[in-house]
């Protein structure tokens, strides 16, 4: 395998001649590079007019390798041959080097260049390219590769320090200026200048190249990818190159090999795609693939094609969100976090995801999410520009690490009101599709995601979606249960106190929609009938009808203490009372259920009854929980921690207040049954082991639990469920 390294442009703010004098001080030994033991001159040649100087050296290196490996290969030192070609007239030094030791097993080549800065003749640029290939090395190929690359990259950053050190040494010795070759030989320089007036001369060609480069810079900042393109130059370095200082200031501190991968990917994109994305955008994909060049290139190219195919680059100008989002979508941009990143607030627990999906469909919701993601990229650019302003002392360390660039944002997700109604199968499928699109096309855009007020049902939802979220993204999730998000270690560690939203107990007013249920009148035609069999097959819920004198009951076999029974149901029609009973006797068939691949019960259920008239409450079975009357249209979510194993019966029965006064008083029993009120319930039930319920979210034990805050009637039941 061939390992490549390509450096950014390093700029020394000293004339070329001063840098050359400092460079020569490195030989024959360099105390700042301990592994550089010494060197011998193999050949040396100078031009008659003193304009060229070519010298070849054999350099001796004491490689920092394991002693056992040195003994096995029988060498203590590694030798390199280095050739320096200095052209004083053109003010250019070209350095080539290759390894002499183990050349038939390991191939290492290096090419470096010192040149005059293209816009400031008093500055000097340095560039470096290297390749290494391990052909065979006694079975230690991988070890040797790691040692060699570690040794090589550890000395890369020292190069600038060494030149700066010897420059300061020259200045301390009184050497502050060294004349150029043209100043030493004015007559020869004049003659050379007259010859170079030809349009074919190097200087003219170079000038045209610079102009073409500037033209490309201009063209790449317009068009379809305008908001993904930007100024890539620093200190006047051409568009197709990156300045080391620019990387540190704009992109943050990168390791040498990370810089190299960025430059290699940019060069490849420039050759194959022409228009380049912004450097921070390219860097996101490299980070998402741990700087594996091939994987990052594949991912980025697929994303660029996706953006072009779906016209995503024009989304901010062409997309107009449907008006329904104004009233029922609970998300908004809200100031910034403590590091200056844009901050997004999402109250997913207050959103009727089922209603939104029925009203506008998956494509419209996906487009809205992409619209927000594109807004985020734009806001990151605006935040980066704001970093030029004075910063607080507490942010100075972070600024040093990340540079003057912001490429990601933070998000607060409020889960108050989240219930298992949000687990409606089409909604889950839509969510997974959105996660897939975001993961593939917006990697490393989330700095951190702060989850607050998570109900105890959250681990169920997390189990469903976590497998579809990249591991690096999951590591950025921070969970706060109950009200502990307001204390030390909470939101104030990441969001300025003055920007914490009022609905989370902070002082800042946040103009965000309250959400609520989407009116059924806004549903698309295909969703108008709630009992549509085809649609219900797509749901994780079951349906049941409840009439007077015939409740719907389900019996569960719970084998151990600390298991958790979770339920979520919607009252589609009429009013019902929900109860939970416990018994040690098996009273009927146990609910096994049809199981989907995600382990959740599905399908429809016929009306069933387990408790018969011969059974006595308190003797044959006992009441564990009982709710108040739930009204038509309400969504109820709750859980019960099992203290006694056995059989548990969940019961829905028609409320006694459901008898309409208009029902005729006749003795015909058949008429009473066929004309009595009928309730319809959409429900989901699951029994979880305590470990599965808690998952890794141990702080959820302190959460307020039980029922959806979207229903006033259910709020009064939450304390009952939580105490059981």
N, C-alpha and C positions, 0 to 999 in steps of 0.2 A: 504494500500500500504506500502511495506517495503522499507525504505530508507537505503542504505548502504554507508559506508565510509571506504575507505582503504587508508592508508597513504603511501607515499614513505618512503624509508629508510632514517632516519635522523642520521647523523654521528656527534658525539661529539669527538673532537680530544683531549680527556682526558681519562685516565684509568677508567675502570669500577668502581673501588672503590671510586674514586673522584666524579664520577657522582652520585653514590648512596648516598654519603654524602650530595651532593647538593640537591638531590631529597627529602631526609628526612627533609630538612629545610623548605619545603612547609607546613609542618604540625605543629601545629593544624590549623593554618590559614595562608593565603598567601595574603600579601598586594598587590601583582601584579595581583591577580584575585579577584576583588571586590565582585563578586557574591558568592565566597567561604567564607561563614560566619564562619564555624568551623567544628569540627568533634569529635566524641567520639569513644574510642577504645572498640570494642565488644569482641574481643578475641585476644590472643597473645600466640605464642608458639615458642620456640627456641630448636634447636637440641642440643644433649649432647656435640657434638664436635664443637658446634658453627658454623656449616657449613650451617644450614638452619634457616630461620626466617620467620614465617608465622603470619601475622597480619591482622585482619579484622576491618574496621572502618565504622562508620555511618556518612556520610558527609551531611552537611546542606548547601543548595544553595538558594540564593535569586534571583529567576529567573526574568529577565527583561521582564515582560509581561504587557499588558495593565491593568490598575487598575480595570476596569470594569470586565475583565475576572477573575482576582484574587478574586474579591468579589463574583462573580457568583459561582465559584468552592469552595470558602470558605477556601482557603489556601494562605499563604504568602510565605511559604518556600517549597522547594522540597527536599526530602531526597533520598540519594543513599547509597547503601552498596558496599564497595570496599574491595577486598581481595588481599593482596600483598604476593606473595610467592617468597622469596629470597633464592637462592642457591649460597652461597659464593664459594663453592668448584668449581662449574661449571661456576661461574661468570655469573649468569643469574637471572633476576627478571621478574616474570610474574604477571601481574595485571589484574584482572577481576572485573567488576562493573556492577550493574544493579539498576534500579530505584525501590524504595520502595513505593513512593507516586504514587497513581493512577495506580498501577501495573496491575489492571484488565482492564484498559482502554488504557493505553499507555505502550508499552514494549520497553525499551531501554537497550541494552547490549553493553558492551565495553570490548575489550581485547587488552592489550598492552604488549610489551616485550622489555626489555633492555638486550642486549647480547654483547659479545666481538666481535669486528670487525674480520671477518674471515681471514684477511691477516695482520692486524696490532694489536697486543695484547694491545697496548697502546691507542687504540681508542675504542669507544663504539657506538653501533648501537641501534636505537629505531624504533619500528614499532607499528602501531595502527590500529585496526579494530573495527568498530562499526555498529550496526544495530538499526533501530527504526521503530516501527510499531504502527500506531494510530488505535486502534480497534474501539473505540467510545469515543466521548468527548463532550456530550451535544450539538451536532450539530456544534461544533467549530473544527472539525477534521482538516480541511485545515489550519485554523489559527494557531492551536497548532503546526502542523507540520512545518509551516514556522518559527514560533518563536523558536521552539526547534532546528531546523537545523541551523538557523541563530546564535543562542546562542552557539551551539556546534562548528561550524566552525570558529566563531570569536575568540574562545579561543585556537584553534589548533595551529595557528602560534605563539601564546604567549608561548607555551610550551618550545620551544627552548630558547627563551629570558629569561624565568624564570630560567631554568637550568644554562644558561650562567651567569645570574646575581648572583646566589648563589655560582657558582664555583668561580667567581671573589671575592665574599665575603669571601669564605674559604681561598683563596690565600692571601687576605689582612690581614687575621687573622694569617697568617704564616703557614697554612696547604697546603703544596705543594705535599705531597705524603702520601698515605695510603697503608700499606702493604696488600698484598693479603692473602686469607685464607691459601694458600699453604706456604707462607712465615711465617705465624704465627704458623702453625702446620706442620713442615717439615716431621716428622715421619709419620703422617697420610697421608700426600700427597704422600710420597714415596710408601707406601703400596697401595694406590689407583692407583698409576701409574703402579705398577707391575701387578695389577689385570686387568688393561685396555690393556695389551699387547695382549689379546685375539682378534682374527680377528672379533669377534662379538661385540667388544666394540663400544661405541658411537663415540669415536674419529675417529676410522678407518672408520666407516660407514659415518661419516660426511665428511671425507677426500675423500672417493669415490664419495660422492654426489657432492662435489665441482669439482672433476675431470670430472664427467659426465656433470655438468653444463658448464664447460669450453669446453668440447667436443661439446655440443649443440651450444655454441656460435660460434665455428669454422664452424660447418656444416651449420648454418643459414646464413653465409656470403658467401656461394657459391651456385651455382645452378641457377635455373631459375630466382630467385628474387634477384640476387646479388646487383643490383643497388638500390633496395628498402630495403636492409638490411644493418645493420651497427653495430658499437660498442655501446652497451647499458649499459656498466658498467662505474661506476665512483668511483674512490677510491677503486677499488677491489671488489665492491658489485657484487654478482652473477648475471648471465645473466637474470635470471627469476625475478629480482627485479630492482627497479629504485631508485636511490639515489636522495635525495632532491636537493643536490648541482648540480648534473648532469642535473636535470630538469631546474633549474634556468639558468645554463650556456649554455645549448644546446637547450632547447625548449622555454625558456622565462619564465616570471613570470606567474604562473597559480594560480587561486583560489583553496582553499583546495578541494572543490567538483570536480573541473576540474581535478586536480591531481588524485583524487580517480577514476573518470570515466576512465581516461587513464589507470590506473593500472588494473582496473577490466576488461576492454576490452582486454588488453594484456594477462592477465591470461586466459581469455576464449579462445583467439586465440591460446595460447600455448597448451592448453589442447585439442583443436579440430582440429587445423591445423598444429601444429608442427612448421613449419617455420614461423617466425614473420616478418612482414614488418618493416621498420624503424619506430621509434617512431614518428617522425614528419609526416610520412605518415598516421599513425593511428590517429594522432591529427587532421589532415585535415578533416577526416570524422566526428570526434566528433564535430569540430567547424561548419561543414556544417549542422549538425543536432542539433545545440545549446546544445551540450553535453547531448542529450537524448540518453541514452545507447542503448536501444533496436533499435531505428531507425538508429543510427550510425552503430551498428553491422550488421544490415540487409543490409545497403548500402555498407559497406566495404566487406562483404562476397560475395555479388553479383559482386562487382568489381573484387575481387580476382578470382572468377570463370571466369569472362569475360577475364581477362588477361591470364588465363591458356588456355581457349578455343581458343583464337585468337593468342596465342604465342606472346603477346605484350612485354613480358620481353626480348625477343630475337630480337626485332624490330631494335634496333640500330646496331646489327651485321648482320642481314639478309636482311634488306630493302635497296634497292638501288633506290633512286628517279629517275623517268624517266627523260631523258635529256631535255624534254620540260620545266621542272621546272626551269632549268638554265636560260632560255631566257624569260619566260613569267610569272613566279611566283615572285611576288615582296615582298619578305620577307626575313629577315636575323637577326641573333643575332648581337648586336652592343654594346660592352662595358657593362656598368652597370649604375644604377641610383645612387642617392646621398647616399643611404643606403647600397650600395654594392650588390643589387639584380641584377641578369641578366636582360638585356634590349633587348626586341625584337621590331623590326621595321617592320611594315606592310603597304604597299602602296596599299590598296585595290582599290582605285579609278583608279589606272593605270592598273589594271589587267582586262583581258578579261575573266571574270568568265564563260560567256556563251561559249566562244571558248575552254577554258580548259575543261569544262564539256563535250563538244562534242568530244574533242580530246582523252581524257583518261578515262572519266567516273567517277562516284561518288565514287566508291570504292578506286580508286587510289588517289583521292583528300583526302578522309578520312584518308587513310594510311599515306599520307604526313603530315597531321595535327597531327596525333598520333606520327609520327616520331619527329616532332618539340616538342610536349609535353614531350616525353621521353628525348629529348635533354635538355629540360628545367629542368627536375628533376635532371639530371646529373650535369648541370651547377650550380644548387642550392647547391649540395654537394660540388662542387669545390669552390663556393663562401663562403660557411660555413668554409671551411678549410682556406680560405684567411683571415677570421676574426681574426685569431690568431695574425695577424700583428698589429702594432700600429695603432690606429684610431684617427681621428680628434676630437677636442672637441665638434664640432657641432653634431657629431654622437653618442656621449657618452650616451645621454639620451635615444635615440632610442635603442641603444645596451642593455641598462639595462632592457628595456621592452621586447625585443625580444630574448635576450640571444645571444650566439655565433652561432646561427643557422639561416640559410636562407632557407625557405621552399616555397617561392613564387617568382615570377618575375614580372617585369613591362613591359608594352607594349605601344608603340606609334603607333596609327593608323592614317595614312594620308589619308583623304577622297577626296583630290583634284582629280577631274575627275569623281567622283561618279555620276552616272545618273540612270535614271529609266530603262535603259537597263539592269542594274544589277538585276532588279526585275523579270527577266525571270523566269517563274514558276518552271521549273526543277531546276534552280539554287537556288531559294528560298527553295525548298524542300530539296535539298542537304545541304544547310546551316543549316536548322532546325535539320536535322539528325545529323550533326556534333556537333551542340550545345547540343543536347540531350546526345550524347556519352561523350562529355567533362564534362558536368555537373554531370553525373553519376559516372565518373571514375577519374576525376582530380579536385575535389572540393578544394576550397581555395588555388589554385595555382596562381591565379592572384592577385597581391598586388594592382595594380591600372592600369587602362586602360585610356590613354590620347588620346582623339580624337581631331585632329586638322584639320583645313580647311574644316569644314563640310559645304556642300552646302545646299541650302534651301530645297532640296528634301529629306534630311536626315530624317526629322520627319516621312515621309511616310514609309521609310524603317524601322525606329525604331519602329513604330507602329506594323509592321508585326512581328518583331523578339523579341521585349521586353518581351512579355508574356511567351516566352520559356526560358528566362534567370532568374535564381534564384534571388530573391530580394536582398540578400546579395551581389551577384556579381554585380547587377545593381548599387548598391550604390558605387561601386568602379570606375564607369565610370565618367570621367571628360571631359567636352566638351569645346572646344575653337573654336569660329567662326572667320572668317576673318583672321587678322594677330595679334590678341590680345594675341596669345600664346607666343609671344616673349617678352612681357612686364612683369612687376611685377605681381606675382601671376600666371605666366604661367609655361612653361616647366622648367625654371631655378630653380623653387622651388622643382623640383623632379629629374631633370637630370643635372649633372654637365655641365656648359656652354661649356666646351671644347669637350663634347661628343654630342652636339646637331648636327644632320645631316646637311650637307651643303644645301640640297634641302629644308630645313626648315629655312634657314637663319643662320645656325650655322657654326662654323669653322671646323667641323669634316667631313672628307670624308667618305661616307658610300657606300661600294661596293654592291649596290642593283640593281637588274634588273630593267630596264626601262619599262618592260612590253610591252604593245601594243597589237594589234589584233593578235590572233592565225590564221595562214594561213588556209584557208578552205581545202587545200590539206592535212592537218594533221587530219581532222575530221574522225571519225569512219564512216564506210559504212552507218550505219543507219541514220547518220546526213547529208549525202551529199546533199540531196534534201531539200532546204529551205521551199518548199511548201508541204512537207509531211503532209497530213491532220491529221494523228494520232498524230504527234509531235505538231502540232499547237494547238490541243485541250488541250495539257498540258501547253500551254503558257498563260500568262495573257494578251498577245497582240492580236490585230486584224490586218488583212492584207487588203490592198486595192490596186487596179490597177489604174493607172492614165495615160490617153492617151491625145493627143493633142485635145484641145477644150472640154475636159470632165474632169474637175478637180474633186477631191474627197473632199467633204465637210461634216462637222459635226456641228450641232447646239446644243448649251447647254443653258439651262435656269438657269441663275445665279440670285438667289433671293435677294441677299444683298451685300452691299459694304464690302470691306475687305476680301471677299472670294478669294480663290486662284485657278486659273486654272493651272494645271500642265500637261505637255506633255513630251513624250519621243518617238522618232521614229528612225528607221533605214532605210536608203535608200538601199534597196536590189538590185535595178536595175535602171539604167538611172539617170538623174539629175532632181531635182525638186526645186520649190520655195514654201516656207511655209508662210502663211499669217494668221493674226487674225483680224476678223472684229467684229463690235458691231452694234446692231440695237435694236429698241424698239418694232419691229414687229415680230410676230411669223411667220416665213417663211416656216416652214416645220416640220416634226415630230421631237420631242425632243429625244435626245439620253438618253435612260434609261439604256440600256445594260443588258446583262446577268451578273448576280452578283454571284461571288463565295463566299464561306464562309468568305473569308478575305475582302470582300467588293470591290474587284477590278474587273473591266470589263474584260470579256473574250470572246473568240470565234472569228470568222472571220466576215468581213463586206463586203457587196457588194458595188460596186462603186455608190455613191450618189452625187447629186448636189442640192444645196439649192438656190443659187443666180442665177436668170435667166436673160435673155437679156433685159427684160423690166425694170429692176431695175437700178437706177442711184446711182453711188458711191458719197457719200457726202450728198445725199438726203434720200435715203431709207436705207442706211447703211454707215458706215464709217470705215476707216482703222485704226486699233489700233497698229498692229505690222506687219512688213514684213521683211523677211530674205533675205540674199544674196542667190545665187544659192548653193544648197547643192549637193555634188557630190555622185556618187554611192559608197557605202561602208561606208559612214559616219554615225555616231551615234549622234543624237542631243537631248538635254534635256533642257527644259526651263520651266518658270513659269510666270504668270502674275497676279498681285494683282488688283482685280477688284475695280475700283473707281466709276463706274456707273452700277447699276443692270440692267438686261435686258437679251437679247439673244446674245450669242457670237458664231461666226462661225469660225471654224478652217478649213483652206483650203490648200490642196496640189495640185499644178498644174505643168504640165510638163514645164521644162525650154525651153525658145525659142531657146536656143543653142543646143537642143537635136535633131534637124532635121538632119539626116545623109545626106551627099552630094550624097551618092550612091542611094538615093531613086528616082525611075524613075519619071519624070515629065509627068504624064498622067492625063487625065481629069476624069478618072473613080473614082468617089467618094468612092465607095465600096473598091476599091483597095487601096486608100489612107488611109482609116480607118483601114483596116486589116493589112497593111504593115507599118503603122506609128510606131514610137518608143513608147514603153509602159514602164512606171515606176512602180515599185512595192515598197510599203511602209509597214513596220511593225510598228504599233504604239500602244501607250497606253495613255489614257487621264483620268484625274480625277479632280473633283471639290471638294475642301476642305474648310471647315469653317476656319476662321482665327485662332480660338483656336486650332483646330486639326492640323493646319499647324505648328503653333508655338509649340504646346504641352507644355512641361515644359522647352523647350530649348529656352528661351527668348534671349539668346545671338546670336541665328541664324539670328536675324533681321539685324545684321551687316555683315552677310556673303556676299561674292561675289556669285552671283547666275547665273542662267540661263543655259548656255550651257556647254557641255562637253569639257574639255580642251584637249581631245584626238583629237579634230578636229580643225585645224587652222581656217577653215572657220567659225566655230561657235564662236570662241573666240571674234571675232569682234562684235558679236551680243549680247554678255553678258551685256555690259554696257547699251544697249538699253532696254533689258528686265528688268534689275535691276532698271532702272529709271522710269519704267511705274507704 
